Amino acid sequence: MPDLVDKELIEAAKDAIRRRYRQDWHTVGAAVRMTSGRVYTGVHLEANVGRIAVCAEAIALGKAISEGDEEIDTLVAVYHPRPVFVYQEIRVVAPCGMCRELISDYGPSAKVIVPHDDGVATVQIQELLPGRYRRPSQ
């Protein structure tokens, strides 16, 4: 059963990408609320070499951890469409597989806002990454 959706967090992510959108360079924004209540945002970084990119979720989480804020409460990512697309609304997107791993490593009880049916829902990270990788015990 999805939790209530954190609309303020979605707006923080949308605001981050609205301010920093640059076609083919910055198209995804993210916001993470830590258990402290502080919110950190980021935009994804693209490079001329197509295989080099850093996701917005990783940027936002890195900012939080750099500030000493280490416990994730809720995270959301949003996508800014290109100007040529008919549908121009910035929308919530699910985190990629690498970000799911990152979120689950740094916040095993974190919540993530994702697209769901005709809207969005808040789910536990474990729902997005069942059977995640764990290092073998020594």
C-alpha positions as CSV (number, residue, x, y, z in Angstrom):
1,M,0.0,0.0,0.0
2,P,1.6,3.3,-1.1
3,D,2.2,6.0,1.5
4,L,1.0,9.6,1.2
5,V,2.9,11.5,-1.5
6,D,5.3,14.3,-0.4
7,K,4.2,17.1,-2.8
8,E,6.7,19.6,-1.4
9,L,9.5,17.3,-2.2
10,I,8.3,16.8,-5.8
11,E,8.1,20.6,-6.1
12,A,11.7,21.0,-4.8
13,A,12.9,18.5,-7.5
14,K,10.9,20.3,-10.2
15,D,12.3,23.7,-9.1
16,A,15.9,22.3,-9.3
17,I,15.5,21.2,-12.9
18,R,13.5,24.3,-14.0
19,R,16.4,26.5,-12.7
20,R,19.1,24.3,-14.2
21,Y,17.6,22.7,-17.3
22,R,19.9,22.5,-20.2
23,Q,18.9,20.3,-23.1
24,D,21.2,17.2,-23.5
25,W,23.1,18.2,-20.3
26,H,20.7,18.5,-17.4
27,T,17.3,16.9,-17.9
28,V,16.6,15.1,-14.6
29,G,16.2,16.8,-11.2
30,A,16.0,15.1,-7.8
31,A,15.2,16.0,-4.2
32,V,15.9,14.0,-1.1
33,R,14.5,14.7,2.4
34,M,16.7,13.3,5.1
35,T,15.3,12.2,8.5
36,S,16.6,15.5,9.9
37,G,14.0,17.2,7.7
38,R,16.5,19.0,5.5
39,V,16.0,18.8,1.8
40,Y,18.8,18.6,-0.8
41,T,18.4,18.9,-4.5
42,G,20.5,18.0,-7.6
43,V,20.4,17.8,-11.3
44,H,22.0,15.0,-13.4
45,L,25.3,15.7,-15.1
46,E,25.9,14.6,-18.7
47,A,29.2,14.8,-20.6
48,N,30.3,14.9,-24.2
49,V,31.3,11.2,-23.8
50,G,27.9,9.6,-23.7
51,R,28.9,6.9,-21.2
52,I,29.8,9.5,-18.6
53,A,26.8,10.7,-16.5
54,V,26.0,11.2,-12.9
55,C,22.3,10.8,-11.9
56,A,20.5,13.6,-10.1
57,E,19.6,11.3,-7.2
58,A,23.4,10.7,-6.6
59,I,24.1,14.4,-6.7
60,A,21.4,15.2,-4.2
61,L,22.4,12.4,-1.9
62,G,26.1,13.4,-2.2
63,K,25.2,16.9,-1.1
64,A,23.4,15.6,1.9
65,I,26.1,13.2,3.0
66,S,28.8,15.9,2.4
67,E,26.9,18.1,4.9
68,G,26.8,15.2,7.4
69,D,23.2,14.4,6.9
70,E,23.2,10.6,6.4
71,E,19.7,9.1,6.9
72,I,17.4,9.2,3.9
73,D,13.7,9.6,4.5
74,T,12.2,10.2,1.0
75,L,13.6,10.7,-2.5
76,V,12.1,11.7,-5.8
77,A,13.4,12.3,-9.4
78,V,11.7,14.3,-12.1
79,Y,12.2,14.6,-15.9
80,H,12.2,17.8,-17.9
81,P,11.0,17.2,-21.5
82,R,12.9,18.6,-24.5
83,P,11.3,21.7,-26.0
84,V,10.2,19.7,-29.1
85,F,8.1,17.3,-27.1
86,V,4.3,17.8,-27.2
87,Y,3.9,16.9,-23.6
88,Q,5.8,19.7,-21.7
89,E,5.0,18.9,-18.0
90,I,7.9,18.0,-15.8
91,R,7.0,14.6,-14.4
92,V,8.1,12.1,-11.7
93,V,10.2,9.3,-13.0
94,A,11.4,6.1,-11.3
95,P,15.1,5.9,-10.3
96,C,17.3,3.8,-12.6
97,G,18.8,0.5,-11.4
98,M,22.1,2.1,-10.2
99,C,20.2,4.7,-8.2
100,R,18.0,2.0,-6.7
101,E,21.2,0.3,-5.5
102,L,22.6,3.5,-4.2
103,I,19.4,4.5,-2.3
104,S,19.1,1.0,-0.8
105,D,22.8,1.1,0.3
106,Y,22.5,4.5,2.0
107,G,18.9,4.2,3.1
108,P,17.6,0.7,3.5
109,S,14.3,2.0,4.9
110,A,14.1,5.0,2.5
111,K,10.9,5.8,0.7
112,V,10.8,6.7,-3.0
113,I,8.1,8.6,-5.0
114,V,7.4,6.9,-8.3
115,P,4.9,7.1,-11.1
116,H,1.8,5.0,-10.3
117,D,-1.3,4.4,-12.4
118,D,-2.6,8.0,-13.2
119,G,-0.4,9.7,-10.6
120,V,2.4,9.1,-8.2
121,A,2.9,6.9,-5.1
122,T,5.4,6.6,-2.3
123,V,6.9,3.2,-1.9
124,Q,9.7,1.6,0.1
125,I,13.0,1.2,-1.7
126,Q,12.8,-2.6,-1.1
127,E,9.7,-2.7,-3.3
128,L,11.8,-1.3,-6.2
129,L,14.8,-3.5,-5.6
130,P,13.9,-7.0,-4.4
131,G,16.8,-9.4,-3.9
132,R,19.3,-6.6,-4.0
133,Y,23.1,-7.3,-4.0
134,R,24.8,-7.7,-0.7
135,R,28.4,-8.4,0.0
136,P,29.0,-11.9,1.2
137,S,29.8,-12.2,5.0
138,Q,33.4,-13.0,5.9
